[in-house]
Amino acid sequence: MKIIDLHCDALFRIWLANGKLDYSSADQLETNKERLKKGGVNVQCFAVYAPPQLPMEQKFQAVMQQVHYFYHEVLGKNPDMKQIREWGDFDRLQTGEIGVMLTMEGVDAIGSDLYKLSILHQLGVRCVGLTWNYANWAADGVLEPRNAGLSIFGQELVRFNNENKLLTDVSHLGERSFWDTLELARYPIASHSNARSVFDHPRNLSDEQAKALFAKGGTVHVFFAPQFVKQEGSVTIDDLLKHIDHFCSIGGVKQLGIGSDFDGISIPGRIEGLGHAGMMDNLINALLQRYKEEEVRGFTAENFLRCRPK
């Protein structure tokens, strides 16, 4: 069963360690190659991200350093890992190979310079999240109190994505920014978002948002950060499945996927039985107890492959 994970923060962790983690086997990386292989992950998407506390003049450099680690530590030292640069590359992976694709979590690093996004596109970024949790030149994030919509620059950025067949990621967007983005985006996606009706948190999608995303042909990828799955206490795979159940109940059976957020889960603790990529089988087995095999295949990869840009 193919597994495509739309979001992890391994490059950010490698950057924090100044490149001194062995991507292949470092225990500090929840999505290291050994764990991807053990968990049967066929494609892993790697986000580049500039933290908000970093001075603005250092953010683009931080993102470029993460791209360097992607090429040097992930691809350069692991010939069985193949970069996804074109949407057809998913279909060209051979047995034993793992596809890897660059994504961007928030465009803070480019400021108001679309040429910088063009550079990142040329380097392989294929999915662009407009914000993290706060405001930037493009849009407001979910924790920005003013809740403004897309800026003129944000609109230009979405049009750039459309013209270049890049995914526009709505995870982390504030409410008004979400609706503005969905109106413009040709290839919208929520790379790592859960259901607000199951757990009421601004980082999760409302039913109205999810339904609108489904109606536009986008996919929603559930993620494994415990603080966005359940209010408190230990969090189990069954708790995560409640989010999948709910999305299915509002029409998302054929438009759900996985965006683990491994290596980006900041608080202590993980979902029981789902602590790193090597434990993906536990999730698959739990899904198979509740859903038809063809539906599970959809959740793990085929829904995204059907909905990807052509």
C-alpha positions in Angstrom: 0.0 0.0 0.0 1.5 3.3 -1.1 1.9 6.1 1.5 2.5 9.7 0.6 3.1 12.1 3.5 2.5 15.7 2.5 4.3 17.4 5.4 7.3 17.0 7.7 9.9 19.4 9.2 13.0 17.3 9.0 14.9 20.0 7.1 14.2 22.5 9.8 15.5 20.1 12.4 18.7 19.5 10.4 19.1 23.2 10.1 18.7 23.7 13.8 21.5 21.2 14.2 23.7 23.1 11.8 23.6 20.1 9.4 25.1 17.7 12.0 22.4 15.1 11.8 22.8 12.0 9.6 19.5 12.1 7.7 19.7 8.4 6.9 19.5 7.2 10.5 19.6 10.0 13.1 17.3 9.1 16.0 16.4 12.8 16.4 14.6 12.7 13.0 11.2 11.1 13.1 11.3 10.9 9.3 14.8 9.6 8.7 15.3 7.2 5.8 15.4 4.1 7.9 12.0 5.0 9.5 10.5 5.9 6.1 11.4 2.5 4.8 10.2 0.6 7.9 6.9 2.5 7.8 6.5 1.9 4.0 6.4 5.6 3.1 6.8 5.9 -0.6 6.9 9.7 -0.9 7.9 12.2 1.8 7.4 15.9 1.4 9.9 18.2 3.1 9.0 21.7 4.2 11.3 24.6 4.4 10.4 27.1 7.1 11.8 30.3 8.6 10.8 30.7 12.3 9.1 34.0 13.3 11.7 35.0 15.8 14.4 35.0 13.1 15.3 38.5 11.9 13.8 39.3 8.5 17.1 39.7 6.9 18.1 36.2 7.9 15.0 34.3 6.8 15.7 33.7 3.1 19.2 32.5 4.0 17.7 30.1 6.5 15.4 28.6 3.9 18.2 28.4 1.3 20.3 26.5 3.9 17.4 24.0 4.4 17.3 23.6 0.6 21.0 22.9 0.7 20.5 20.2 3.3 17.8 18.7 1.1 20.2 18.4 -1.8 23.3 17.5 0.2 22.1 15.4 3.1 18.9 13.8 1.8 19.4 13.4 -1.9 23.2 13.6 -2.1 23.9 10.8 0.4 20.9 8.6 -0.4 20.8 7.6 -4.1 17.6 5.6 -3.5 15.8 8.8 -2.7 14.5 10.5 -5.9 13.3 14.1 -6.2 9.8 14.8 -7.3 10.0 17.8 -9.7 7.2 17.0 -12.0 3.8 15.7 -11.1 4.3 12.7 -13.3 7.4 11.8 -11.2 5.2 10.1 -8.7 4.4 7.4 -11.3 8.0 6.9 -12.3 9.3 5.8 -8.9 10.8 2.3 -8.9 10.6 -0.4 -6.3 12.8 0.4 -3.4 13.0 4.1 -4.2 11.5 6.9 -2.0 10.2 10.0 -3.7 11.0 13.3 -2.0 9.4 16.7 -2.7 10.2 20.2 -1.4 7.4 22.3 0.0 7.2 25.7 1.8 5.6 26.4 5.1 4.8 30.1 5.0 6.3 32.6 2.6 7.8 34.9 5.3 11.3 34.3 4.0 10.6 35.9 0.6 9.2 39.1 2.1 7.4 40.8 -0.8 9.8 39.6 -3.5 8.2 37.1 -5.9 11.6 36.5 -7.6 12.7 34.7 -4.5 9.7 32.3 -4.8 10.7 31.9 -8.4 14.1 30.8 -7.3 12.6 28.3 -4.8 10.4 27.0 -7.6 13.4 26.4 -9.8 15.0 24.5 -6.9 12.1 22.2 -6.7 9.4 23.7 -4.3 6.1 22.3 -5.5 3.7 23.3 -2.7 3.5 26.8 -1.1 1.9 27.5 2.2 1.2 31.2 2.4 1.6 31.7 6.2 2.6 30.0 9.4 0.4 31.2 12.3 0.9 35.0 12.0 0.9 37.7 9.4 3.4 38.3 6.6 3.3 40.2 3.3 0.9 37.7 1.7 -1.8 36.9 4.3 -2.7 36.6 7.9 -2.3 33.3 9.8 -4.8 31.7 12.2 -3.3 33.4 15.3 -3.3 36.9 13.8 -6.0 38.9 15.7 -6.9 41.3 12.9 -7.9 38.3 10.6 -7.3 40.2 7.4 -7.5 38.5 4.0 -5.0 38.2 1.2 -2.9 41.2 0.3 -2.3 42.3 -3.3 1.0 40.5 -3.0 -0.7 37.4 -1.7 -3.0 37.5 -4.7 0.0 37.7 -7.1 1.6 34.8 -5.3 -1.4 32.6 -5.7 -1.5 33.5 -9.4 2.2 32.5 -9.6 1.3 29.2 -8.1 -1.5 28.7 -10.6 0.6 29.6 -13.6 3.3 27.1 -12.5 1.0 24.3 -11.4 2.1 24.6 -7.8 -0.1 23.6 -4.9 -1.4 26.5 -2.8 -1.5 25.3 0.8 -4.2 26.7 3.1 -3.1 25.1 6.3 -2.3 27.8 8.9 -4.3 30.5 7.0 -6.7 32.8 9.0 -10.4 32.6 8.1 -10.6 35.5 5.7 -7.3 34.6 4.1 -8.5 31.1 3.6 -11.6 32.2 1.7 -9.7 34.7 -0.4 -7.2 32.0 -1.3 -9.7 29.4 -2.2 -11.4 31.8 -4.5 -8.2 32.3 -6.5 -6.2 29.1 -6.2 -6.4 26.6 -9.0 -4.7 23.8 -7.0 -5.6 24.3 -3.3 -4.6 21.8 -0.6 -4.5 21.6 3.2 -1.2 19.8 3.7 -1.7 19.2 7.5 -5.1 20.1 9.0 -7.6 18.4 11.2 -11.4 18.8 11.8 -12.6 21.7 14.0 -15.9 20.0 14.6 -13.9 17.2 16.4 -11.6 19.5 18.3 -12.3 23.2 18.2 -8.9 24.8 17.5 -8.2 27.6 15.0 -5.6 25.5 13.3 -8.2 23.0 12.4 -10.7 23.4 9.4 -14.3 24.2 9.9 -16.9 22.0 8.1 -17.6 24.9 5.7 -13.9 25.3 4.9 -13.4 21.5 4.3 -16.5 21.2 2.1 -15.4 24.2 0.0 -12.0 22.7 -0.4 -13.5 19.4 -1.4 -15.8 21.1 -3.9 -12.8 22.8 -5.5 -11.0 19.4 -5.9 -8.5 19.9 -3.1 -7.4 17.4 -0.5 -7.1 17.6 3.3 -4.3 15.8 4.9 -4.7 14.9 8.6 -1.8 15.4 10.9 -0.5 13.8 14.1 0.3 16.7 16.5 -1.6 15.7 19.7 -2.5 19.3 20.6 -4.7 19.5 17.4 -6.3 16.1 17.8 -7.8 16.2 21.3 -8.2 18.7 24.2 -6.1 16.9 26.8 -4.8 13.6 28.1 -3.2 10.8 26.1 -4.0 10.8 22.4 -4.5 7.5 20.6 -4.8 6.5 16.9 -8.6 6.2 17.5 -8.7 9.8 18.5 -7.0 10.7 15.2 -9.5 8.5 13.3 -12.3 10.6 14.6 -11.1 13.4 12.4 -11.0 11.1 9.4 -14.4 9.8 10.2 -15.8 13.4 10.4 -14.2 14.5 7.1 -15.6 11.4 5.5 -19.1 12.2 6.9 -19.1 15.6 5.1 -18.0 14.2 1.7 -14.3 13.8 1.9 -13.8 10.1 1.5 -12.0 10.5 -1.8 -10.2 13.7 -0.8 -8.4 12.8 2.4 -4.7 12.2 2.8 -1.8 12.2 5.4 0.4 15.1 6.3 2.0 13.8 9.5 3.9 16.9 10.7 6.6 14.6 12.0 9.7 16.5 13.1 7.5 19.6 13.6 5.5 18.4 16.6 6.8 20.8 19.3 5.3 19.6 22.5 6.4 16.6 24.5 4.4 13.4 23.7 3.2 11.8 20.5 0.1 9.9 19.5 0.3 6.5 21.1 1.6 4.0 18.5 2.4 6.8 16.0 5.7 8.3 17.3 7.6 8.3 14.0 7.4 7.3 10.4 8.4 3.7 11.1 5.1 3.2 12.9 2.8 4.0 10.0 1.6 0.4 9.9 -0.2 1.0 13.1 -2.3 3.7 11.4 -2.9 1.6 8.3 -4.1 -1.4 10.3 -6.4 0.8 12.4 -7.9 2.2 9.2 -8.4 -1.2 7.7 -10.5 -2.2 10.7 -12.8 0.7 9.9 -12.7 1.3 6.2 -12.7 -0.7 2.9 -9.2 -1.4 1.6 -9.8 0.8 -1.5 -10.8 3.7 0.8 -7.6 3.2 2.9 -5.5 3.2 -0.3 -7.2 6.5 -1.1 -6.3 8.0 2.3 -2.7 6.9 2.1 -1.9 8.0 -1.5 -4.4 7.5 -4.2 -6.7 10.4 -3.4 -3.8 12.8 -3.6 -2.5 11.2 -6.8 -5.9 11.6 -8.4 -6.3 15.2 -7.4 -2.7 16.4 -8.1 -2.2 18.9 -10.9 -2.1 17.4 -14.4 
